[in-house]
Amino acid sequence: MDRISVEKLNRGEREVKGIDTWDIWEKEPSEFDWSYVDEEHCYIIEGLARIETADGTVEIKKGDYVVFPVGLKCKWKVIKRIKKYFRFE
């Protein structure tokens, strides 16, 4: 996978993954560049962000399960304060 993956998970799928035991990250509205050296899995608890990549822009929001691939270079635009569970693989 070399693109951002976004999907919806039901409660059972979230429980199987143990998402509510993952670390939490929060960020106020801002813009910043980021590069992924590990694959990141995250579940958006609240907020809205647009992630700009060479392939286009992906919007992530509350309820989204997102996977950022290794090697991805992007620009985060946090529109509404974002809070997410996350883990690296």
N, CA, C and O atoms as a GROMACS GRO file, in nm:
protein
  356
    1MET      N    1   0.085  -0.118   0.000
    1MET     CA    2   0.000   0.000   0.000
    1MET      C    3   0.090   0.124   0.000
    1MET      O    4   0.183   0.133   0.080
    2ASP      N    5   0.062   0.219  -0.089
    2ASP     CA    6   0.141   0.342  -0.091
    2ASP      C    7   0.053   0.466  -0.082
    2ASP      O    8   0.101   0.578  -0.099
    3ARG      N    9  -0.074   0.447  -0.054
    3ARG     CA   10  -0.167   0.558  -0.037
    3ARG      C   11  -0.234   0.549   0.099
    3ARG      O   12  -0.234   0.444   0.163
    4ILE      N   13  -0.290   0.660   0.141
    4ILE     CA   14  -0.364   0.662   0.267
    4ILE      C   15  -0.492   0.582   0.249
    4ILE      O   16  -0.564   0.599   0.150
    5SER      N   17  -0.520   0.496   0.346
    5SER     CA   18  -0.643   0.416   0.345
    5SER      C   19  -0.737   0.471   0.452
    5SER      O   20  -0.695   0.492   0.566
    6VAL      N   21  -0.864   0.494   0.415
    6VAL     CA   22  -0.963   0.543   0.510
    6VAL      C   23  -1.085   0.452   0.502
    6VAL      O   24  -1.137   0.426   0.394
    7GLU      N   25  -1.130   0.404   0.617
    7GLU     CA   26  -1.250   0.320   0.620
    7GLU      C   27  -1.325   0.342   0.750
    7GLU      O   28  -1.273   0.402   0.844
    8LYS      N   29  -1.447   0.292   0.756
    8LYS     CA   30  -1.528   0.296   0.878
    8LYS      C   31  -1.525   0.157   0.940
    8LYS      O   32  -1.533   0.056   0.870
    9LEU      N   33  -1.513   0.153   1.072
    9LEU     CA   34  -1.516   0.026   1.146
    9LEU      C   35  -1.638   0.024   1.236
    9LEU      O   36  -1.677   0.127   1.291
   10ASN      N   37  -1.698  -0.094   1.252
   10ASN     CA   38  -1.807  -0.104   1.349
   10ASN      C   39  -1.746  -0.128   1.488
   10ASN      O   40  -1.625  -0.150   1.500
   11ARG      N   41  -1.828  -0.123   1.589
   11ARG     CA   42  -1.780  -0.136   1.727
   11ARG      C   43  -1.703  -0.266   1.748
   11ARG      O   44  -1.598  -0.266   1.812
   12GLY      N   45  -1.753  -0.377   1.694
   12GLY     CA   46  -1.685  -0.506   1.708
   12GLY      C   47  -1.546  -0.504   1.647
   12GLY      O   48  -1.452  -0.558   1.705
   13GLU      N   49  -1.533  -0.444   1.530
   13GLU     CA   50  -1.401  -0.435   1.464
   13GLU      C   51  -1.305  -0.350   1.547
   13GLU      O   52  -1.187  -0.382   1.558
   14ARG      N   53  -1.356  -0.241   1.605
   14ARG     CA   54  -1.271  -0.157   1.691
   14ARG      C   55  -1.225  -0.234   1.814
   14ARG      O   56  -1.110  -0.222   1.855
   15GLU      N   57  -1.315  -0.313   1.873
   15GLU     CA   58  -1.280  -0.391   1.992
   15GLU      C   59  -1.175  -0.497   1.960
   15GLU      O   60  -1.082  -0.517   2.037
   16VAL      N   61  -1.190  -0.565   1.846
   16VAL     CA   62  -1.093  -0.669   1.807
   16VAL      C   63  -0.953  -0.608   1.791
   16VAL      O   64  -0.854  -0.671   1.830
   17LYS      N   65  -0.945  -0.488   1.736
   17LYS     CA   66  -0.816  -0.422   1.717
   17LYS      C   67  -0.762  -0.362   1.848
   17LYS      O   68  -0.645  -0.326   1.856
   18GLY      N   69  -0.848  -0.352   1.949
   18GLY     CA   70  -0.805  -0.294   2.077
   18GLY      C   71  -0.778  -0.145   2.069
   18GLY      O   72  -0.693  -0.093   2.141
   19ILE      N   73  -0.849  -0.077   1.983
   19ILE     CA   74  -0.821   0.064   1.955
   19ILE      C   75  -0.824   0.151   2.080
   19ILE      O   76  -0.741   0.241   2.095
   20ASP      N   77  -0.918   0.126   2.171
   20ASP     CA   78  -0.927   0.213   2.289
   20ASP      C   79  -0.812   0.195   2.388
   20ASP      O   80  -0.809   0.262   2.491
   21THR      N   81  -0.718   0.105   2.359
   21THR     CA   82  -0.598   0.090   2.443
   21THR      C   83  -0.477   0.160   2.381
   21THR      O   84  -0.371   0.166   2.443
   22TRP      N   85  -0.493   0.214   2.260
   22TRP     CA   86  -0.382   0.280   2.191
   22TRP      C   87  -0.355   0.417   2.253
   22TRP      O   88  -0.438   0.470   2.327
   23ASP      N   89  -0.239   0.473   2.224
   23ASP     CA   90  -0.205   0.609   2.268
   23ASP      C   91  -0.296   0.709   2.199
   23ASP      O   92  -0.354   0.681   2.093
   24ILE      N   93  -0.308   0.827   2.260
   24ILE     CA   94  -0.391   0.935   2.204
   24ILE      C   95  -0.302   1.052   2.167
   24ILE      O   96  -0.209   1.088   2.240
   25TRP      N   97  -0.332   1.112   2.052
   25TRP     CA   98  -0.262   1.232   2.004
   25TRP      C   99  -0.366   1.337   1.975
   25TRP      O  100  -0.472   1.307   1.920
   26GLU      N  101  -0.337   1.462   2.010
   26GLU     CA  102  -0.428   1.574   1.986
   26GLU      C  103  -0.351   1.689   1.923
   26GLU      O  104  -0.232   1.708   1.950
   27LYS      N  105  -0.420   1.765   1.839
   27LYS     CA  106  -0.354   1.880   1.773
   27LYS      C  107  -0.458   1.987   1.744
   27LYS      O  108  -0.566   1.959   1.692
   28GLU      N  109  -0.422   2.110   1.777
   28GLU     CA  110  -0.507   2.225   1.746
   28GLU      C  111  -0.496   2.257   1.597
   28GLU      O  112  -0.405   2.208   1.531
   29PRO      N  113  -0.588   2.338   1.543
   29PRO     CA  114  -0.579   2.375   1.402
   29PRO      C  115  -0.440   2.431   1.368
   29PRO      O  116  -0.390   2.520   1.435
   30SER      N  117  -0.382   2.375   1.264
   30SER     CA  118  -0.247   2.413   1.222
   30SER      C  119  -0.214   2.343   1.092
   30SER      O  120  -0.292   2.262   1.042
   31GLU      N  121  -0.097   2.376   1.037
   31GLU     CA  122  -0.045   2.309   0.917
   31GLU      C  123   0.099   2.270   0.943
   31GLU      O  124   0.176   2.346   1.002
   32PHE      N  125   0.135   2.148   0.900
   32PHE     CA  126   0.273   2.102   0.917
   32PHE      C  127   0.303   1.989   0.820
   32PHE      O  128   0.214   1.915   0.778
   33ASP      N  129   0.431   1.977   0.784
   33ASP     CA  130   0.477   1.868   0.698
   33ASP      C  131   0.509   1.748   0.785
   33ASP      O  132   0.552   1.762   0.900
   34TRP      N  133   0.488   1.626   0.729
   34TRP     CA  134   0.516   1.505   0.804
   34TRP      C  135   0.561   1.394   0.710
   34TRP      O  136   0.515   1.387   0.596
   35SER      N  137   0.651   1.308   0.758
   35SER     CA  138   0.697   1.190   0.684
   35SER      C  139   0.680   1.070   0.776
   35SER      O  140   0.711   1.076   0.895
   36TYR      N  141   0.632   0.960   0.720
   36TYR     CA  142   0.608   0.838   0.798
   36TYR      C  143   0.722   0.739   0.778
   36TYR      O  144   0.744   0.690   0.668
   37VAL      N  145   0.795   0.710   0.887
   37VAL     CA  146   0.903   0.611   0.881
   37VAL      C  147   0.851   0.473   0.920
   37VAL      O  148   0.917   0.372   0.895
   38ASP      N  149   0.733   0.468   0.981
   38ASP     CA  150   0.663   0.344   1.014
   38ASP      C  151   0.519   0.358   0.966
   38ASP      O  152   0.469   0.469   0.948
   39GLU      N  153   0.452   0.244   0.946
   39GLU     CA  154   0.311   0.248   0.910
   39GLU      C  155   0.232   0.289   1.035
   39GLU      O  156   0.252   0.233   1.142
   40GLU      N  157   0.144   0.387   1.019
   40GLU     CA  158   0.062   0.432   1.132
   40GLU      C  159  -0.083   0.393   1.108
   40GLU      O  160  -0.138   0.413   1.000
   41HIS      N  161  -0.145   0.336   1.213
   41HIS     CA  162  -0.288   0.308   1.213
   41HIS      C  163  -0.350   0.404   1.314
   41HIS      O  164  -0.296   0.420   1.424
   42CYS      N  165  -0.460   0.467   1.279
   42CYS     CA  166  -0.524   0.557   1.375
   42CYS      C  167  -0.676   0.556   1.358
   42CYS      O  168  -0.728   0.522   1.252
   43TYR      N  169  -0.743   0.594   1.466
   43TYR     CA  170  -0.888   0.604   1.467
   43TYR      C  171  -0.921   0.745   1.514
   43TYR      O  172  -0.880   0.785   1.623
   44ILE      N  173  -0.994   0.820   1.433
   44ILE     CA  174  -1.022   0.960   1.463
   44ILE      C  175  -1.138   0.969   1.564
   44ILE      O  176  -1.249   0.925   1.535
   45ILE      N  177  -1.109   1.026   1.680
   45ILE     CA  178  -1.208   1.040   1.786
   45ILE      C  179  -1.291   1.166   1.762
   45ILE      O  180  -1.413   1.166   1.781
   46GLU      N  181  -1.225   1.272   1.720
   46GLU     CA  182  -1.295   1.398   1.692
   46GLU      C  183  -1.209   1.484   1.601
   46GLU      O  184  -1.088   1.464   1.591
   47GLY      N  185  -1.274   1.580   1.535
   47GLY     CA  186  -1.201   1.676   1.454
   47GLY      C  187  -1.207   1.651   1.305
   47GLY      O  188  -1.279   1.563   1.257
   48LEU      N  189  -1.129   1.731   1.233
   48LEU     CA  190  -1.126   1.727   1.087
   48LEU      C  191  -0.988   1.772   1.040
   48LEU      O  192  -0.935   1.872   1.088
   49ALA      N  193  -0.932   1.697   0.947
   49ALA     CA  194  -0.803   1.735   0.888
   49ALA      C  195  -0.802   1.696   0.741
   49ALA      O  196  -0.871   1.604   0.699
   50ARG      N  197  -0.721   1.768   0.665
   50ARG     CA  198  -0.696   1.735   0.525
   50ARG      C  199  -0.548   1.703   0.513
   50ARG      O  200  -0.463   1.779   0.558
   51ILE      N  201  -0.520   1.589   0.451
   51ILE     CA  202  -0.383   1.544   0.434
   51ILE      C  203  -0.349   1.553   0.286
   51ILE      O  204  -0.411   1.486   0.203
   52GLU      N  205  -0.252   1.637   0.252
   52GLU     CA  206  -0.212   1.655   0.112
   52GLU      C  207  -0.092   1.566   0.082
   52GLU      O  208   0.008   1.569   0.153
   53THR      N  209  -0.104   1.486  -0.026
   53THR     CA  210   0.004   1.398  -0.069
   53THR      C  211   0.029   1.422  -0.218
   53THR      O  212  -0.043   1.499  -0.282
   54ALA      N  213   0.128   1.356  -0.272
   54ALA     CA  214   0.156   1.365  -0.416
   54ALA      C  215   0.039   1.311  -0.498
   54ALA      O  216   0.023   1.348  -0.615
   55ASP      N  217  -0.043   1.223  -0.438
   55ASP     CA  218  -0.157   1.163  -0.508
   55ASP      C  219  -0.286   1.241  -0.492
   55ASP      O  220  -0.387   1.205  -0.552
   56GLY      N  221  -0.286   1.348  -0.413
   56GLY     CA  222  -0.407   1.426  -0.391
   56GLY      C  223  -0.431   1.450  -0.243
   56GLY      O  224  -0.343   1.427  -0.160
   57THR      N  225  -0.551   1.497  -0.211
   57THR     CA  226  -0.587   1.532  -0.075
   57THR      C  227  -0.688   1.432  -0.019
   57THR      O  228  -0.783   1.393  -0.088
   58VAL      N  229  -0.665   1.392   0.105
   58VAL     CA  230  -0.756   1.300   0.175
   58VAL      C  231  -0.809   1.372   0.297
   58VAL      O  232  -0.732   1.430   0.374
   59GLU      N  233  -0.942   1.369   0.316
   59GLU     CA  234  -1.003   1.429   0.433
   59GLU      C  235  -1.031   1.320   0.536
   59GLU      O  236  -1.085   1.215   0.502
   60ILE      N  237  -0.995   1.346   0.661
   60ILE     CA  238  -1.023   1.251   0.768
   60ILE      C  239  -1.103   1.322   0.877
   60ILE      O  240  -1.082   1.440   0.906
   61LYS      N  241  -1.196   1.246   0.937
   61LYS     CA  242  -1.287   1.304   1.036
   61LYS      C  243  -1.330   1.199   1.137
   61LYS      O  244  -1.294   1.082   1.126
   62LYS      N  245  -1.408   1.242   1.235
   62LYS     CA  246  -1.456   1.155   1.342
   62LYS      C  247  -1.511   1.024   1.284
   62LYS      O  248  -1.590   1.024   1.190
   63GLY      N  249  -1.466   0.913   1.345
   63GLY     CA  250  -1.516   0.782   1.304
   63GLY      C  251  -1.435   0.714   1.196
   63GLY      O  252  -1.462   0.598   1.162
   64ASP      N  253  -1.336   0.782   1.139
   64ASP     CA  254  -1.253   0.722   1.034
   64ASP      C  255  -1.140   0.640   1.094
   64ASP      O  256  -1.078   0.678   1.194
   65TYR      N  257  -1.114   0.524   1.032
   65TYR     CA  258  -0.998   0.442   1.063
   65TYR      C  259  -0.901   0.464   0.948
   65TYR      O  260  -0.934   0.437   0.833
   66VAL      N  261  -0.782   0.513   0.979
   66VAL     CA  262  -0.689   0.558   0.876
   66VAL      C  263  -0.556   0.483   0.889
   66VAL      O  264  -0.506   0.461   0.999
   67VAL      N  265  -0.500   0.445   0.774
   67VAL     CA  266  -0.368   0.384   0.771
   67VAL      C  267  -0.278   0.470   0.682
   67VAL      O  268  -0.309   0.493   0.565
   68PHE      N  269  -0.167   0.517   0.740
   68PHE     CA  270  -0.067   0.594   0.668
   68PHE      C  271   0.050   0.501   0.637
   68PHE      O  272   0.109   0.445   0.729
   69PRO      N  273   0.084   0.482   0.509
   69PRO     CA  274   0.190   0.387   0.473
   69PRO      C  275   0.331   0.437   0.503
   69PRO      O  276   0.356   0.557   0.510
   70VAL      N  277   0.422   0.342   0.521
   70VAL     CA  278   0.564   0.373   0.538
   70VAL      C  279   0.613   0.454   0.418
   70VAL      O  280   0.580   0.422   0.304
   71GLY      N  281   0.691   0.558   0.445
   71GLY     CA  282   0.750   0.637   0.338
   71GLY      C  283   0.664   0.752   0.288
   71GLY      O  284   0.710   0.832   0.206
   72LEU      N  285   0.540   0.763   0.336
   72LEU     CA  286   0.451   0.870   0.291
   72LEU      C  287   0.504   1.005   0.337
   72LEU      O  288   0.541   1.022   0.454
   73LYS      N  289   0.509   1.101   0.245
   73LYS     CA  290   0.543   1.240   0.276
   73LYS      C  291   0.416   1.320   0.249
   73LYS      O  292   0.355   1.307   0.143
   74CYS      N  293   0.378   1.402   0.345
   74CYS     CA  294   0.251   1.472   0.331
   74CYS      C  295   0.252   1.604   0.408
   74CYS      O  296   0.345   1.636   0.482
   75LYS      N  297   0.145   1.679   0.387
   75LYS     CA  298   0.123   1.803   0.462
   75LYS      C  299  -0.011   1.788   0.532
   75LYS      O  300  -0.114   1.763   0.469
   76TRP      N  301  -0.009   1.802   0.664
   76TRP     CA  302  -0.131   1.799   0.743
   76TRP      C  303  -0.188   1.939   0.750
   76TRP      O  304  -0.116   2.036   0.774
   77LYS      N  305  -0.319   1.951   0.731
   77LYS     CA  306  -0.393   2.074   0.754
   77LYS      C  307  -0.505   2.040   0.852
   77LYS      O  308  -0.609   1.987   0.812
   78VAL      N  309  -0.482   2.069   0.979
   78VAL     CA  310  -0.583   2.041   1.082
   78VAL      C  311  -0.683   2.156   1.078
   78VAL      O  312  -0.650   2.270   1.110
   79ILE      N  313  -0.806   2.125   1.038
   79ILE     CA  314  -0.911   2.226   1.023
   79ILE      C  315  -0.983   2.248   1.156
   79ILE      O  316  -1.000   2.362   1.200
   80LYS      N  317  -1.025   2.139   1.219
   80LYS     CA  318  -1.089   2.142   1.351
   80LYS      C  319  -1.005   2.055   1.443
   80LYS      O  320  -0.966   1.944   1.405
   81ARG      N  321  -0.978   2.103   1.563
   81ARG     CA  322  -0.895   2.030   1.660
   81ARG      C  323  -0.916   1.880   1.644
   81ARG      O  324  -1.029   1.832   1.648
   82ILE      N  325  -0.806   1.807   1.627
   82ILE     CA  326  -0.817   1.663   1.603
   82ILE      C  327  -0.766   1.585   1.723
   82ILE      O  328  -0.670   1.625   1.790
   83LYS      N  329  -0.832   1.473   1.748
   83LYS     CA  330  -0.794   1.382   1.855
   83LYS      C  331  -0.804   1.242   1.797
   83LYS      O  332  -0.906   1.206   1.737
   84LYS      N  333  -0.698   1.162   1.814
   84LYS     CA  334  -0.700   1.028   1.754
   84LYS      C  335  -0.629   0.928   1.843
   84LYS      O  336  -0.535   0.961   1.915
   85TYR      N  337  -0.676   0.804   1.835
   85TYR     CA  338  -0.601   0.690   1.887
   85TYR      C  339  -0.502   0.654   1.778
   85TYR      O  340  -0.534   0.663   1.660
   86PHE      N  341  -0.380   0.612   1.816
   86PHE     CA  342  -0.284   0.574   1.712
   86PHE      C  343  -0.187   0.467   1.761
   86PHE      O  344  -0.165   0.450   1.881
   87ARG      N  345  -0.129   0.397   1.665
   87ARG     CA  346  -0.020   0.303   1.691
   87ARG      C  347   0.062   0.288   1.564
   87ARG      O  348   0.011   0.307   1.454
   88PHE      N  349   0.189   0.255   1.581
   88PHE     CA  350   0.279   0.232   1.468
   88PHE      C  351   0.307   0.083   1.456
   88PHE      O  352   0.316   0.012   1.557
   89GLU      N  353   0.322   0.037   1.333
   89GLU     CA  354   0.355  -0.104   1.308
   89GLU      C  355   0.484  -0.114   1.232
   89GLU      O  356   0.529  -0.224   1.201
   0.00000   0.00000   0.00000
